[in-house]
Amino acid sequence: MDMHRDGATAWGAAFATLPLQLAAAPHRLLFFAGASAVIVSMLWWACWLAAAYFGHAFPAAPVPPGWAHAVFAQYGMLAPFIFGFLLTVFPRWMAQPALARRRYVPVFAGLFGGYLVAHAGLLGSKALLVGGIGVMLAGWLAGLAALGGVLVRNGAKDRHALSCYVALVLGACGLAAFGAFALGAPWQFAYVAIRLGTFGFLLPVYFTVCHRMIPFFSGNVVGPRYRAFKPAWSLPSMWALLLVHLALDLGHHQNVLWLADAPLALFFLVHWLGWQPWKCLRPGLLAVLHFAGAWLWVAFALYAAQSLLAFTDHGFLFARAPAHALTVGYFGSMLVAMVTRVTQGHSGRPLEMGRIPWLTFCLMQGVAIVRLHAEFSADLPRWLVVAAFGWLLAFLPWVLRSAWIFLTPRVDGKPG
């Protein structure tokens, strides 16, 4: 009886410490939120697609399901990973003390709590959907306040931090636009939200972080024979071209998007080659960053080709293939690569890829190819279902492993 009581007491004590363990560092909380959302977002979307394909009833969302999928994948699923990373590295980049718990816990509470409420709203409640978006936006603004304080104390001198912060501000505008649409604003607000999420928020943050970290990681491994490539003109050029893309896209001039997308494809290819992937094939944790990066210039080559075809009156033959080369191929693959690296390093584990992250990364390449193939298939709905459930299959082992790490102490006994 005493042994049973002692065991129950130990389990109770362990569960009681979980919130404190999870809140020990910003990346733990926000990565846990993002990992959970990776499953929740795609499970809802996969079930909706399957129900539509097989003719089963499914709760009607208060907004078009495809738009909800695009918005919550960007602002609800990927955004927590971005905030978790930036709340951790902003102080390090600018040689400042780590942020206090009171600065990042509200970001988690707002983003993740609001996301869960909003997702419940997708099952048929407009009030929950709108309320959840409002709470998400409050968490987003808390993140902007926390990161903005670090940036102000630095005098906004760190160009990578400034670039990421501008992208987060545009992300807040996009999320607010979708909230307005959910409240009854014209459909153009949803269109702006989706485009800002991709080209104003996610892509600038992803590339800015890669521009800073990939040469750093690569140089540390390869050594003196590695020539770091991160020119000062990169970030201004990226922003200029992406703003042209957004202006043309939001003005519905898709047939001339190649004016921005062809230079962007070349720009990203130049950087991918400049980071010398052929020198970075080992270890796997470094190689996957370079493999994932290849999707970026491929995506914009597809965007440019599609726009040129439309310009010559051949229509939009690639449909949403370019968008999913970018979102599933680049965003999804780089998510696994970068988050695995941060998780390994910040949990005191060896900087190695491991079987489960490798499995997820390789499966993700297959999911991206299937999703692109769907756009050229005579049976698009079936392949959309396959791709959605493929995403769940690919990510589930990685999510479970990551959640375990976030909920347990560092293996080296250090705080954080």
DRENZAKE-201516 format. One record per residue (C-alpha): residue number from 1; residue in one letter; x, y, z. Coordinates in Angstrom, 1 decimal. Layout:
BEGIN
ATOM   num   residu        u        v        w
ATOM   NUM        A        X        Y        Z
...
This chain:
BEGIN
ATOM   num   residu        u        v        w
ATOM     1        M      0.0      0.0      0.0
ATOM     2        D      2.8      2.4      0.9
ATOM     3        M      4.6      1.6     -2.4
ATOM     4        H      1.4      2.4     -4.3
ATOM     5        R      0.9      5.6     -2.4
ATOM     6        D      4.5      6.6     -2.9
ATOM     7        G      4.2      5.9     -6.7
ATOM     8        A      1.0      8.0     -6.9
ATOM     9        T      2.7     10.8     -5.0
ATOM    10        A      5.7     10.7     -7.4
ATOM    11        W      3.4     10.8    -10.5
ATOM    12        G      1.4     13.7     -8.9
ATOM    13        A      4.6     15.6     -8.2
ATOM    14        A      5.8     15.0    -11.7
ATOM    15        F      2.5     16.3    -13.3
ATOM    16        A      2.5     19.3    -10.9
ATOM    17        T      5.9     20.4    -12.2
ATOM    18        L      5.0     20.0    -15.9
ATOM    19        P      3.8     23.7    -16.3
ATOM    20        L      7.0     25.0    -14.8
ATOM    21        Q      9.1     22.7    -16.9
ATOM    22        L      7.2     23.7    -20.1
ATOM    23        A      7.6     27.4    -19.2
ATOM    24        A     11.3     27.0    -18.4
ATOM    25        A     12.2     28.6    -21.8
ATOM    26        P     10.3     30.4    -24.5
ATOM    27        H     11.1     27.8    -27.1
ATOM    28        R      9.7     25.0    -25.0
ATOM    29        L      6.3     26.6    -24.6
ATOM    30        L      5.9     27.9    -28.2
ATOM    31        F      7.4     24.9    -29.9
ATOM    32        F      5.0     22.7    -27.9
ATOM    33        A      2.2     24.9    -29.2
ATOM    34        G      3.4     24.7    -32.7
ATOM    35        A      4.0     20.9    -32.6
ATOM    36        S      0.4     20.4    -31.3
ATOM    37        A     -0.9     22.7    -34.0
ATOM    38        V      0.9     20.7    -36.7
ATOM    39        I     -1.4     17.8    -35.9
ATOM    40        V     -4.6     19.7    -35.0
ATOM    41        S     -4.5     21.9    -38.1
ATOM    42        M     -3.9     19.1    -40.6
ATOM    43        L     -6.3     16.7    -38.8
ATOM    44        W     -9.1     19.1    -39.3
ATOM    45        W     -8.2     19.7    -42.9
ATOM    46        A     -7.7     16.0    -43.7
ATOM    47        C    -11.0     15.1    -42.1
ATOM    48        W    -12.8     17.9    -44.1
ATOM    49        L    -11.2     16.7    -47.4
ATOM    50        A    -12.0     13.1    -46.7
ATOM    51        A    -15.6     13.9    -45.8
ATOM    52        A    -16.0     15.9    -49.0
ATOM    53        Y    -14.3     13.2    -51.1
ATOM    54        F    -16.3     10.3    -49.7
ATOM    55        G    -19.6     12.2    -49.4
ATOM    56        H    -19.8     12.2    -45.6
ATOM    57        A    -21.2     15.0    -43.5
ATOM    58        F    -18.8     17.3    -41.7
ATOM    59        P    -19.5     20.4    -39.5
ATOM    60        A    -19.6     23.5    -41.8
ATOM    61        A    -17.0     26.1    -41.1
ATOM    62        P    -18.2     29.7    -40.7
ATOM    63        V    -15.6     30.7    -43.4
ATOM    64        P    -14.5     29.0    -46.6
ATOM    65        P    -12.6     25.9    -45.5
ATOM    66        G     -9.7     26.4    -47.9
ATOM    67        W     -9.1     29.9    -46.7
ATOM    68        A     -9.3     28.7    -43.1
ATOM    69        H     -6.7     26.0    -43.9
ATOM    70        A     -4.4     28.6    -45.4
ATOM    71        V     -4.7     31.1    -42.6
ATOM    72        F     -4.5     28.7    -39.6
ATOM    73        A     -1.6     26.8    -41.1
ATOM    74        Q      0.3     30.1    -41.4
ATOM    75        Y     -0.8     32.1    -38.4
ATOM    76        G     -1.7     29.2    -36.0
ATOM    77        M      0.6     26.4    -36.9
ATOM    78        L      3.9     27.9    -38.0
ATOM    79        A      3.7     31.2    -36.1
ATOM    80        P      4.3     29.7    -32.6
ATOM    81        F      7.6     28.1    -33.8
ATOM    82        I      8.7     31.5    -35.1
ATOM    83        F      7.8     33.3    -31.9
ATOM    84        G      9.5     30.5    -29.8
ATOM    85        F     12.7     30.8    -31.8
ATOM    86        L     12.8     34.6    -31.9
ATOM    87        L     11.9     35.1    -28.2
ATOM    88        T     14.9     32.8    -27.5
ATOM    89        V     17.4     34.3    -30.0
ATOM    90        F     16.6     38.0    -30.0
ATOM    91        P     18.4     38.6    -26.7
ATOM    92        R     21.3     36.4    -27.8
ATOM    93        W     21.7     38.1    -31.1
ATOM    94        M     21.8     41.5    -29.4
ATOM    95        A     23.8     40.5    -26.3
ATOM    96        Q     21.0     41.1    -23.8
ATOM    97        P     19.7     39.0    -20.9
ATOM    98        A     17.1     36.3    -21.6
ATOM    99        L     13.5     37.4    -21.5
ATOM   100        A     11.7     36.9    -18.2
ATOM   101        R      8.9     34.3    -18.1
ATOM   102        R      6.2     37.0    -17.7
ATOM   103        R      7.2     38.3    -21.1
ATOM   104        Y      6.7     35.1    -23.1
ATOM   105        V      4.0     33.1    -21.2
ATOM   106        P      1.3     35.6    -22.4
ATOM   107        V      2.5     35.0    -26.0
ATOM   108        F      1.9     31.3    -25.6
ATOM   109        A     -1.4     31.7    -23.8
ATOM   110        G     -2.7     34.1    -26.5
ATOM   111        L     -1.4     32.4    -29.6
ATOM   112        F     -2.2     28.8    -28.6
ATOM   113        G     -5.3     29.4    -26.5
ATOM   114        G     -6.8     31.5    -29.2
ATOM   115        Y     -5.8     29.0    -31.9
ATOM   116        L     -7.6     26.2    -30.0
ATOM   117        V    -10.7     28.3    -29.5
ATOM   118        A    -10.7     29.4    -33.2
ATOM   119        H    -10.2     25.8    -34.4
ATOM   120        A    -13.2     24.8    -32.3
ATOM   121        G    -15.1     27.6    -34.1
ATOM   122        L    -14.3     25.9    -37.4
ATOM   123        L    -16.7     23.2    -36.4
ATOM   124        G    -19.6     25.5    -36.8
ATOM   125        S    -19.4     28.5    -34.4
ATOM   126        K    -18.6     31.9    -35.8
ATOM   127        A    -18.5     33.4    -32.3
ATOM   128        L    -15.7     31.0    -31.2
ATOM   129        L    -13.9     31.6    -34.5
ATOM   130        V    -13.9     35.3    -34.1
ATOM   131        G    -13.2     35.2    -30.4
ATOM   132        G    -10.3     32.8    -30.9
ATOM   133        I     -8.7     35.1    -33.6
ATOM   134        G     -9.0     38.0    -31.2
ATOM   135        V     -7.2     36.1    -28.5
ATOM   136        M     -4.5     35.0    -31.0
ATOM   137        L     -4.0     38.6    -32.1
ATOM   138        A     -3.6     39.6    -28.4
ATOM   139        G     -0.9     37.0    -28.0
ATOM   140        W      0.8     38.2    -31.2
ATOM   141        L      0.8     41.8    -29.9
ATOM   142        A      2.3     40.5    -26.6
ATOM   143        G      5.1     38.9    -28.7
ATOM   144        L      5.7     42.1    -30.6
ATOM   145        A      5.9     44.0    -27.3
ATOM   146        A      8.5     41.6    -25.9
ATOM   147        L     10.6     41.5    -29.0
ATOM   148        G     10.2     45.2    -29.6
ATOM   149        G     11.7     46.0    -26.2
ATOM   150        V     14.8     44.0    -27.1
ATOM   151        L     15.0     45.7    -30.5
ATOM   152        V     14.6     49.2    -29.0
ATOM   153        R     17.4     48.6    -26.4
ATOM   154        N     19.6     47.6    -29.3
ATOM   155        G     18.7     50.7    -31.2
ATOM   156        A     17.4     48.5    -34.0
ATOM   157        K     21.0     48.0    -35.2
ATOM   158        D     20.7     44.3    -35.8
ATOM   159        R     19.4     44.0    -39.4
ATOM   160        H     18.3     40.4    -39.1
ATOM   161        A     16.3     41.2    -36.0
ATOM   162        L     14.8     44.3    -37.7
ATOM   163        S     13.8     42.2    -40.7
ATOM   164        C     12.1     39.6    -38.6
ATOM   165        Y     10.3     42.2    -36.6
ATOM   166        V      8.9     44.0    -39.7
ATOM   167        A      7.6     40.6    -40.9
ATOM   168        L      5.9     40.0    -37.6
ATOM   169        V      4.2     43.4    -37.8
ATOM   170        L      2.9     42.5    -41.3
ATOM   171        G      1.8     39.2    -39.8
ATOM   172        A     -0.3     41.0    -37.2
ATOM   173        C     -1.9     43.0    -40.0
ATOM   174        G     -2.7     39.8    -41.9
ATOM   175        L     -4.3     38.1    -38.8
ATOM   176        A     -6.3     41.2    -38.1
ATOM   177        A     -7.5     41.3    -41.7
ATOM   178        F     -8.8     37.7    -41.4
ATOM   179        G    -10.5     38.5    -38.2
ATOM   180        A    -12.2     41.4    -40.0
ATOM   181        F    -13.3     39.0    -42.7
ATOM   182        A    -14.7     36.6    -40.2
ATOM   183        L    -16.7     39.5    -38.7
ATOM   184        G    -18.2     40.2    -42.1
ATOM   185        A    -15.7     42.4    -44.0
ATOM   186        P    -15.4     41.8    -47.8
ATOM   187        W    -13.6     38.7    -49.1
ATOM   188        Q    -10.6     40.8    -50.1
ATOM   189        F     -9.6     40.9    -46.4
ATOM   190        A     -9.2     37.1    -46.4
ATOM   191        Y     -7.2     37.3    -49.6
ATOM   192        V     -4.9     40.0    -48.1
ATOM   193        A     -4.5     37.8    -44.9
ATOM   194        I     -3.4     34.8    -46.9
ATOM   195        R     -0.9     36.6    -49.1
ATOM   196        L      0.5     38.7    -46.2
ATOM   197        G      1.0     35.4    -44.3
ATOM   198        T      3.0     33.9    -47.0
ATOM   199        F      5.0     36.7    -48.6
ATOM   200        G      5.0     39.4    -45.9
ATOM   201        F      5.4     37.2    -42.7
ATOM   202        L      6.6     33.6    -43.2
ATOM   203        L      8.9     33.9    -46.1
ATOM   204        P     10.8     37.0    -44.8
ATOM   205        V     11.3     35.4    -41.4
ATOM   206        Y     12.4     32.0    -42.8
ATOM   207        F     14.9     33.6    -45.2
ATOM   208        T     16.2     36.1    -42.7
ATOM   209        V     16.9     33.4    -40.2
ATOM   210        C     18.5     31.2    -42.9
ATOM   211        H     20.6     34.1    -44.1
ATOM   212        R     22.0     34.5    -40.6
ATOM   213        M     22.2     30.9    -39.3
ATOM   214        I     23.0     28.6    -42.3
ATOM   215        P     26.4     30.2    -43.0
ATOM   216        F     27.1     30.2    -39.2
ATOM   217        F     26.2     26.5    -38.7
ATOM   218        S     28.0     25.6    -41.9
ATOM   219        G     31.2     27.4    -41.1
ATOM   220        N     31.3     25.9    -37.6
ATOM   221        V     31.2     22.4    -39.1
ATOM   222        V     33.1     22.7    -42.3
ATOM   223        G     35.9     25.0    -40.9
ATOM   224        P     38.3     27.3    -42.7
ATOM   225        R     37.5     26.0    -46.2
ATOM   226        Y     33.9     27.3    -45.9
ATOM   227        R     33.4     30.8    -47.2
ATOM   228        A     30.4     32.4    -45.4
ATOM   229        F     28.0     34.0    -47.8
ATOM   230        K     25.6     36.6    -46.2
ATOM   231        P     26.0     39.8    -48.2
ATOM   232        A     24.6     43.1    -46.8
ATOM   233        W     22.4     43.5    -49.9
ATOM   234        S     20.5     40.3    -49.4
ATOM   235        L     17.8     41.4    -47.0
ATOM   236        P     17.0     44.8    -48.7
ATOM   237        S     16.8     43.0    -52.0
ATOM   238        M     14.5     40.3    -50.7
ATOM   239        W     12.2     42.9    -49.1
ATOM   240        A     12.1     45.0    -52.3
ATOM   241        L     11.2     42.0    -54.5
ATOM   242        L      8.7     40.6    -52.1
ATOM   243        L      6.9     43.9    -51.8
ATOM   244        V      6.7     44.1    -55.6
ATOM   245        H      5.3     40.6    -55.6
ATOM   246        L      2.7     41.5    -53.0
ATOM   247        A      1.7     44.7    -54.8
ATOM   248        L      1.2     42.9    -58.1
ATOM   249        D     -0.6     40.0    -56.4
ATOM   250        L     -2.9     42.1    -54.3
ATOM   251        G     -3.6     44.2    -57.4
ATOM   252        H     -4.6     40.9    -59.2
ATOM   253        H     -1.9     41.3    -61.8
ATOM   254        Q     -0.9     37.6    -61.6
ATOM   255        N      0.1     37.5    -65.3
ATOM   256        V      3.0     39.8    -64.6
ATOM   257        L      4.2     38.4    -61.3
ATOM   258        W      7.1     37.0    -63.2
ATOM   259        L      8.6     40.5    -63.1
ATOM   260        A      9.2     39.8    -59.4
ATOM   261        D      9.2     36.0    -59.2
ATOM   262        A     11.9     35.4    -61.9
ATOM   263        P     14.4     37.7    -60.1
ATOM   264        L     13.4     36.1    -56.7
ATOM   265        A     14.0     32.6    -58.2
ATOM   266        L     17.5     33.7    -59.3
ATOM   267        F     18.1     35.5    -55.9
ATOM   268        F     17.3     32.4    -53.9
ATOM   269        L     19.3     30.1    -56.2
ATOM   270        V     22.3     32.4    -55.9
ATOM   271        H     22.1     32.2    -52.1
ATOM   272        W     21.5     28.5    -52.0
ATOM   273        L     24.7     28.0    -54.2
ATOM   274        G     26.5     30.6    -52.1
ATOM   275        W     25.9     28.5    -49.0
ATOM   276        Q     27.8     25.7    -50.7
ATOM   277        P     25.5     22.7    -50.0
ATOM   278        W     28.1     20.3    -51.6
ATOM   279        K     30.4     21.1    -48.6
ATOM   280        C     27.7     20.5    -46.0
ATOM   281        L     26.5     16.9    -46.6
ATOM   282        R     27.6     15.8    -43.1
ATOM   283        P     26.4     15.7    -40.5
ATOM   284        G     22.7     15.2    -41.3
ATOM   285        L     21.6     18.0    -39.0
ATOM   286        L     23.4     20.4    -41.3
ATOM   287        A     22.6     18.7    -44.6
ATOM   288        V     18.8     18.9    -44.1
ATOM   289        L     19.0     22.7    -43.8
ATOM   290        H     20.6     22.8    -47.3
ATOM   291        F     18.2     20.2    -48.7
ATOM   292        A     15.2     22.1    -47.5
ATOM   293        G     16.6     25.3    -48.9
ATOM   294        A     16.5     23.9    -52.4
ATOM   295        W     12.7     24.0    -52.3
ATOM   296        L     12.8     27.8    -52.1
ATOM   297        W     14.3     28.6    -55.5
ATOM   298        V     12.3     25.7    -57.1
ATOM   299        A      9.1     27.2    -55.8
ATOM   300        F      9.8     30.6    -57.3
ATOM   301        A     10.9     29.1    -60.5
ATOM   302        L      7.4     27.5    -60.7
ATOM   303        Y      5.8     30.8    -59.7
ATOM   304        A      7.7     32.6    -62.5
ATOM   305        A      6.9     30.0    -65.1
ATOM   306        Q      3.2     30.0    -64.2
ATOM   307        S      3.0     33.8    -64.5
ATOM   308        L      4.9     33.7    -67.8
ATOM   309        L      2.4     31.1    -69.1
ATOM   310        A     -0.5     33.3    -68.1
ATOM   311        F      1.2     36.3    -69.6
ATOM   312        T      1.3     34.4    -73.0
ATOM   313        D     -2.4     33.4    -72.6
ATOM   314        H     -1.7     29.8    -71.6
ATOM   315        G     -3.6     30.1    -68.3
ATOM   316        F     -2.5     29.2    -64.8
ATOM   317        L     -1.4     25.6    -65.7
ATOM   318        F      0.4     24.9    -62.5
ATOM   319        A     -2.6     25.9    -60.3
ATOM   320        R     -1.5     25.8    -56.6
ATOM   321        A      1.7     23.7    -57.2
ATOM   322        P      4.1     26.7    -56.8
ATOM   323        A      2.3     27.7    -53.5
ATOM   324        H      2.7     24.2    -52.1
ATOM   325        A      6.3     23.8    -53.3
ATOM   326        L      6.9     26.9    -51.0
ATOM   327        T      4.6     26.0    -48.1
ATOM   328        V      4.9     22.2    -47.9
ATOM   329        G      8.3     21.8    -49.5
ATOM   330        Y     10.2     24.8    -48.1
ATOM   331        F      8.3     25.8    -45.0
ATOM   332        G      7.6     22.2    -43.9
ATOM   333        S     11.0     20.8    -44.6
ATOM   334        M     12.9     23.8    -43.1
ATOM   335        L     10.6     23.6    -40.0
ATOM   336        V     11.7     20.0    -39.3
ATOM   337        A     15.4     20.9    -40.0
ATOM   338        M     15.6     24.1    -37.9
ATOM   339        V     13.4     23.1    -35.0
ATOM   340        T     15.1     19.7    -34.7
ATOM   341        R     18.5     21.5    -34.4
ATOM   342        V     17.2     24.0    -31.8
ATOM   343        T     15.5     21.2    -29.9
ATOM   344        Q     18.6     19.1    -29.8
ATOM   345        G     20.9     21.9    -28.7
ATOM   346        H     18.6     23.4    -26.1
ATOM   347        S     17.8     20.1    -24.5
ATOM   348        G     21.4     19.2    -24.0
ATOM   349        R     21.3     16.4    -26.6
ATOM   350        P     23.9     15.7    -29.3
ATOM   351        L     23.6     17.8    -32.4
ATOM   352        E     22.6     15.0    -34.6
ATOM   353        M     19.5     14.3    -36.7
ATOM   354        G     18.4     11.0    -35.3
ATOM   355        R     16.1      8.3    -36.8
ATOM   356        I     12.7     10.0    -36.1
ATOM   357        P     13.6     13.5    -37.5
ATOM   358        W     15.2     11.8    -40.5
ATOM   359        L     12.0      9.7    -41.0
ATOM   360        T      9.8     12.8    -40.8
ATOM   361        F     12.1     14.9    -43.1
ATOM   362        C     12.2     12.2    -45.8
ATOM   363        L      8.4     11.6    -45.6
ATOM   364        M      7.9     15.3    -46.0
ATOM   365        Q      9.7     15.3    -49.3
ATOM   366        G      7.2     12.6    -50.4
ATOM   367        V      4.3     14.6    -49.1
ATOM   368        A      5.4     17.7    -51.0
ATOM   369        I      5.8     15.7    -54.2
ATOM   370        V      2.4     14.2    -53.8
ATOM   371        R      0.8     17.6    -53.2
ATOM   372        L      2.4     19.0    -56.3
ATOM   373        H      1.3     15.9    -58.3
ATOM   374        A     -2.2     16.5    -57.2
ATOM   375        E     -2.4     19.7    -59.2
ATOM   376        F     -1.7     17.8    -62.4
ATOM   377        S     -3.9     14.8    -61.6
ATOM   378        A     -7.3     14.1    -63.1
ATOM   379        D     -8.4     13.1    -59.6
ATOM   380        L     -7.3     16.1    -57.6
ATOM   381        P     -9.6     15.5    -54.5
ATOM   382        R     -8.2     12.0    -53.9
ATOM   383        W     -4.6     13.2    -54.0
ATOM   384        L     -5.4     16.1    -51.7
ATOM   385        V     -6.7     13.5    -49.1
ATOM   386        V     -3.5     11.4    -49.6
ATOM   387        A     -1.3     14.4    -49.1
ATOM   388        A     -3.1     15.6    -46.0
ATOM   389        F     -3.0     12.2    -44.3
ATOM   390        G      0.5     11.8    -45.5
ATOM   391        W      1.4     15.0    -43.6
ATOM   392        L     -0.1     13.5    -40.4
ATOM   393        L      1.8     10.3    -40.9
ATOM   394        A      5.0     12.1    -41.5
ATOM   395        F      4.8     14.5    -38.6
ATOM   396        L      3.2     12.4    -35.8
ATOM   397        P      6.4     10.6    -34.6
ATOM   398        W      8.4     13.8    -34.7
ATOM   399        V      5.6     15.7    -32.8
ATOM   400        L      5.4     13.0    -30.1
ATOM   401        R      9.2     12.9    -29.7
ATOM   402        S      9.4     16.7    -29.6
ATOM   403        A      6.6     17.0    -27.0
ATOM   404        W      8.4     14.6    -24.8
ATOM   405        I     11.6     16.7    -24.9
ATOM   406        F      9.7     19.9    -24.2
ATOM   407        L      8.0     18.3    -21.2
ATOM   408        T     11.1     16.9    -19.6
ATOM   409        P     14.2     18.5    -18.1
ATOM   410        R     17.4     18.9    -20.2
ATOM   411        V     19.4     15.7    -20.2
ATOM   412        D     22.6     17.6    -19.2
ATOM   413        G     21.0     19.0    -16.0
ATOM   414        K     21.3     22.6    -17.1
ATOM   415        P     18.4     25.1    -16.7
ATOM   416        G     16.2     26.0    -19.6
